[in-house]
């Protein structure tokens, strides 16, 4: 549970919550986002028994993606095509 808090902290560091629109979201997918002057972050949580495709309309690749699932704990990965069952990821964009 600790790493869920560290992922959520990435949102807090941004400064303010922002609205997220998720079309046709599968059951069990939760999304939160935040933005600041130089930083944006999106946290995705999949509480279902199936993988969920990630098809976001992002304007660029995230600076860092960290994922926690049954096989990885707070692992830095490339942008995944899907979010595994019972997992969460945080996508962070930072500007210099």
Secondary structure, 3 states (H helix, E strand, C coil): CHHHHHHHHHHHHHCEEECCCCCCCCCCEEEEEEECCCEEEEEEEECCCCCEECCCCCCCCCCEEEEECCCCCCEEECCCCEECCCEEEEEEEECC
